[in-house]
Amino acid sequence: MAWLGTGVLICLSSLHLSLGDFHNPGPGFLSFFAGLVLAVFSLVTHLQARKHSASGKEKDSKPIWTNRQNGFKMVLTVIALLVYSLLMNYLGFLVSTFLFLVFILRIIKPQRWPVALVGALLVSLAFYGIFELGLQSHLPKGPFKVF
Amino acid sequence: MFGFGELFYGFSVILTFSNLMYCFLGCIIGTLVGVLPGLGPVAAMSLLFPVTLHIPPVSALIMMAGIYYGAMYGGSTTSILVNIPGEAASVITCLDGYKMARRGRAGVALGMSALGSFIGGTLSILVLQMVAPPLAQVALAFGFPEYFSLICCGLVVLTFMARGSMAKALMMASFGVFLGTIGTDLFAGTPKFTFGIKILYDGLGIVPVVMGLFGISEVLLNIEEGLTQEVFKTKIRNLFPNRKDWADSAGPIGRGTVIGFLLGILPGAGPVISSFTSYALEKKISKHPEKFGTGVIQGVAGPETANNAAVGGAFVPLLTLGIPPTPSMALLLGCLLSYGVQVGPLLVKNTPDIFWGVVASMYIGNIMLLVLNLPLIGLWVKVLKVPYVFLFPLILLFCVVGVYSLNSTTDEVILMIFFGLIGYLMKKFDYEAAPMVMAMILSPLMENNLRQSLALSHGSFLIFFTRPLSAALMITAMALLILPNLPWLKAKKWEGLEATE
């Protein structure tokens, strides 16, 4: 049903942008039809799924996560990635990457402290060396303007 | 004749130290990302996209192409030894390849996979060099309506070929078309669906979307499903197949080449569908279909040949029409456009160094890959033994750095994470990402050609049906939309493919 809602929302926003006419299509013309097709087919899929579950052909909703703990770790990884990308502008690439890797190696796939710390440090330095010094990718330096 | 004269010119382009190095680098990176599960050619090409802006366009394209076909070689190694596909086109190789390894025939499986890939890859380049220049001449007759009809037809073919529900694939394609409309309207200058976000004014970037959908989502799925990676412990010997193996594989290799090349041309089909179709066909025509899945060499030779042959096919629409049939080809198109190269029917004529240079590089690249994948197979087995716990943080970092270095902004990194989450949910609920990405890439081209066509016809949609070529494409698209839903054909659609699942 989320797709149906998305389709309807796209149609309404496209109307707001103006559809124009067939002779001179407006900015919302193509997106309106895209939203319409999305809404129609999501309705078809939803009705098909209901028909299948009513006739017992498909098992009722199975859990999204096979393992809750791993599912929680997946969510934590997404949050860590978001925090990492936001921190990068303030702390710079080296420090934020080091912190991100320590978090991943301690919390998501737990390793011993020395492994996590040394691994995070070496990888951060290697990435900085390859991308900043080698390929000149202009990574954020933050307050620690090393090299 | 058949472009052999021009091919010599192509060899003069590639046979310089720097271009050979870029070709070799592309092949190495391609094999590496093919071997490593969770990092496919699309993610690797996205990652190197910013780097290619600093080198000449021919070198950039040679390297990017090398990554694409190199990944097809590498993917089978993981399928055969770990029973996890290194990348999507090698999924089907797990069935018989891994069983062959368990029966002590890992060497033969790896050898046949590399040799089949080499034969399929090389023959498809031969056909590409013969077919593309005359096709480009035909494409010169294409106007706005023909381009629009071709894109429509391509998107329908893409949803038709999608595994699973066609309705879901159509949903993804239409959502992709919407995503492609985000940005500033070229005709009116109005911002569309930008929500005041600065990076959206130029449209959604391909790289953050692709890296999110194919790179980040795969890592998230592996964390959630707890991927364990155990390399099958066996001595890899006798890489060269014996006479019986060759006799058994000759047919699948020949058919795989034809299937791969033809399906490779179709939008969205690419190496993945080619390998599945080859396997389904081999199983269907085999005298002993029950043996498929127990470790028969035909189940490795056919699909591995097909996925490499599809690479040559995929270059046809890109280099003759400027239409990318796969996300990887879209990145190549983006790379060419960033250099200001005119992509389309005139590419072969106006920039022969690019066309013939890339074709010649693919011949050399395939030879390099044969060497990399046969005598040096031990090296890739060692790579496979790197535990996933150390691998996935690296994949995440590559994605973050790759996207950041495009425009030096973290906004696009956040966009990538968002699409990573969407990609994860799509995988969980069986929605394919390929139709969405392809539609998103083709959407601006589609919109432009639609609006120009309607302006030309004073608002009449009949323009798409009154011009013969456009009408043929539109009728094909309609037939593909209607036919699979007819009751007696519905049951037959992908009967073979379903049998492989």
Interface residues (C-beta under 8 A of the other chain):
Chain A: W3 T6 G7 I10 S13 L17 D21 F22 H23 N24 P25 G26 P27 G28 F29 L30 S31 A34 G35 V37 L38 F41 S42 V44 T45 Q48 I64 W65 T66 N67 N70 G71 K73 M74 T77 V78 L81 L82 Y84 S85 L86 M88 N89 T97 L101 I104 L105 I108 K109 Q111 G119 V123 F127 F131 L135 S137 H138 L139 P140
Chain B: P50 V51 S165 A167 K168 L170 M171 S174 F175 V177 F178 T181 D185 F187 A188 T190 K192 F193 I216 V219 L220 I223 E224 E225 G226 V389 F390 F392 P393 L394 L396 L397 V400 V401 Y404 S405 S408 T410 V413 I414 I417 G420 L421 Y424 K428 S443 M446 E447 L450 R451 L454 A455 H458 G459 S460 F461
